[in-house]
């Protein structure tokens, strides 16, 4: 465990709230866009002292409640706050609350913070269930919760009025057994047909940062595979007697690579000199991605989680 962190994830550390954290947390909470997505109540500003007192209360850690500051491990910078609260001995169900500062969104940090606090809830607090509410006009948050293992359980249709429109209140939850299955995902391996195995290996290792996991290029049946985390792509020149038309590059399809740090992935690809079809872009669904073609014309979208 990192020094100073109560809990450590892959990208973030969770620690006790410090008074020095409050200026940033209050500023982020008071941002109009953050307020619109964190609350359903009237859209009115609050005194900084009241918001600071709110964060102190969430971080008092009385009983089974747990409220912690979120810090990016790579930089040591404060990026937000996360909390589990409201659990009872009888039902062992807690509510999750999370806020990530706008400058740090879209990089997988919030997903990692959620996974880290949820793991603590199930393995240390003995929770049976963690649930949350999220505004339907916040697709980035919904996507992040899904990545962390939450499922949508229902919606309160048109439950709140904001910006001249009605919005749904989305209910999401995770059970202890869902959490226990998190390390047993269904695997999907992609096999592609390429003209040049060496070019395939060079592109995926040099441009996108994959590792060469299986190298049989010098055998009678040439084959190569690359891997990045749980993603695996294999490549062959041909496959039995399948006709060339069947093996051709598909249209209307794309290979999607989800990464924890899309900025680093984009920087690596750009510095490699490989042409990008589209640069790093903020998408309407709340994630950021860039796009490119591999040497055989396969279309790839590299996206934040």
N, C-alpha and C positions, 0 to 999 in steps of 0.2 A: 504494500500500500504506500502511495506517495506521501512524503512528509507533509503534514498540514491538511491532508484530505481525510474526511471521515469515510468516504466511499470513492472508489476509482473506477471509471469506465475506460473504454478504449481511447476516446478523444477528450473526455472531460473528467474533472474531479469535483466532488461535492464536499463542501466544508461548512463549518459554522459561520453564520452571518457575522460580519464585522461592521462597525459603525461607518467605516470608510466606504462600504459598499452602497450605502443608502442613497448617496447623491445620484449615482448611475441608475439604480433601480427605480427611484422616484421619477427621474427624467424619462426613462423608458415607459413606465406605467402611465405617465401623464401625456405621452405622445398621443395625439388624437386617433391615429390608426390603431395603436395598441389598445386604447380604451374601448374603441368600437368593437374589438374582437375579444376582449377579456371579460366584458360585462354585458348584461342584457338591460340594465337599468337606464335611467335618463342619462343622456350624454352631457354631463356637466363636469367642469374641472373641480378638483379637490385640493385643499391646502396641502403643501408639501409635507408639513408636519404630520398630518393625518395619514398620508400615504406611507410615510416612514414608520409610523406607529403600527400600521397594518402589517408591514413586512416584519417588524419586530415580533408581533403577535404570532404570525405564521411560523416564525423561527424559534419560538420559545421551547418547542420540543417537549411539551408536557404529555405525560402518559404515552399513548401509542402514536401520537402525531409526530411527524418528521418534516421539518422545513429547513432547506439548506441552500446556500449560495452555489451557483454553478460557475466553474472556472475552466477555461480552455487549457488543457495540460501543456500543449506545445508552447504557449506564450505566457501562461500564468495570469491572463487577463480575466476579469469578471465578465461573464456573458449573460447571466440571468439568475433565475431562482426557480426551485422546484419543491413541491410539498405533497405529502400524503396526510390526510386528516379525516377525522370523523369515524374511525374504526371503533367498534364495540366488542366486548368480550364474547357476547352471544353470537353475533353475525359475522364478525371478522371481515367486514367490507369497508374499504376506504375510498375516498375521493382523491383523484389526482388533480393537482393544479401546477401549471408550468408557464413561465414567461421567459422567452429568450429575447435579448435586446435586438432591435432591428438590424444593427450592423453585423450581427453574427448569424442571421437566419440564412437558410438555404445551403448549409454546409454539412448537414448531418449531425450537428452538435446537439440540437434539441432531441433528436431521436436517441442519441447515446445517453443523454441526461435522463430521459424517460426510462430507457431500459435499465439504467443503473439504479434509479430509485425504486422501480418496480421489483427488481431482483431483491433488493433489501426488504421490501414489503413482504414478499412471499417467503424468503429464506430466513429472515431474522424476526420480523414482527408476526409471522404465522398467519398472514392474511389468506383468506379464501378467495377474495374477489377485489379487484380495483376497477373503478369506473370513473367516467368523466363526461362532461358536456362540452360541446364545441359548436360554435356558430357555423351554419351551413355556408356562409360566405367567406370561410377561411379554409380553402382547399389545401393550402400548404400544411396546416396543422393536422387536418384529417389524414393526409398522406403520411405525415411523420408518425402519427399514432398507429396507423396500419402497419408501417414498417416495424414499429416496436412490438407488434403482436396483438394490438387491440382490434376488435371487430365491431362493426356497426350493429347495434341491437335494436334500433328503432329511431323514430323521429317524432318530435312534437311539431306538427306542421304549422307553419306561419305563427310561430310562438312569440316572436318579438318583432318590433317595428324599428327599423333603422335606415337612415338615408332615404326616406320616402318609400321604402319597400318593406314587405313582410319577408321574414327569413325563418328557416327551420332551426330548431334546437336539436342537434344530432347527439344521440346517446351512444356511447361506446364503452366496451368493457373487456376485461380479461380475467379468466378464472385461473386458479392455481394449476389445474391440469393443462390449460393452454400454455402457461409459462413453462411447465415441465417438458412440453413437446417442442420448445423453441429450437433446440439443437438437433431436431430430427426432421429437417425440411424435405419436401419432395425435390429431388434433384432433376435438373434438365441439362443435358449435355448437347451442344450444337456441333454437328459435323458439316463441314463445308467442302466443296470441290474446287480445287485451285489449279492454276496453270503452273505455278512455281512455288514449291514448298519453302525454298530459301527466302523468297520474297514475303511469303506468309509469316514465317517466323520473325524476320527482321521487323516487319510492320508492327506486329502485336507486342514484341518485346521492347523494341526501341521507342516506338511512338506512343504506345498505350501502357507500357510498364508491366505487361504480363511476364510470367516466368515460363521457360520451356520445361514442361512437365513430362513429356514423352517424345523421345527423338529416335525415330526409326527411318530416317531419310536415306540411310546407306544400305537398307535391306532390300530384298527382292520385292517386298510389298511396301513401298515408301509411305510413311505416315508421320505426322507430327501433331502434338497437342500442346496448347498453352493454357495457363491457369492464372487467375487473379482472384484471390479469396475463394468463394464458392463457384465462380464462373469458370467454365472449361469449354474450350473450342478446339475441336480436332479437325485435321485437314488431310485429304487424300487426293491423288490425281484422278482416280476413277473408283467405281464400286461395282465389281462384277460385270454383268452384261446390261446394266441400266443404260438406256439410251441417253445421248448427250442432251436432248431437249428436256429430259426429266431432271438432269443434273444442273441445268442452267441457273444463273443467278435469278432469284425470284424478284418479281416486281410487286409493289404494294406491300412490302414487308421490310422490317428493319431489325437489326440486332441491338438490344438495349443493354448497356452496361451501367449498373448502378455503383457509384463510388462514394466513399465517405468525404473526400475532399475534391470536389469538382474543379476548384480553382487550380489545385496542383496538377490535376490530370490535364486540364486545358493548357496550362503553362508548359508542361512536358511535351504535349503534342505540337504546340506552336513552335517551341524551340527546336524540335526535330526537323523542321522545315517541310513537313508533310502538309499538303494543301487541305484546308478545312472547308467543308461545304457551308457551314454556318458557325459563326463565332459564339462565344459564351453568351447565352440569352436567358433572361428571366421570362418563364412561361406563364400563361394565365392560370395554370393549375398550381402555381406556387413553387415549382422546382426550377432549377437552372440547368441548362444543358448546352453542349455543342455537338456538331455533327460532321461526319466525314465518311469517305468511301475507302475501303481497304483495297489492296492491289488488284483484287478480282472483281471489284464493283459491288461488293456487299456494303449496304448502307448501315452505318452505326450511329447510334445516339448515346452519348456519354452523359449521364445525368446524376444530379445529386439525389440523395435518398429522401 
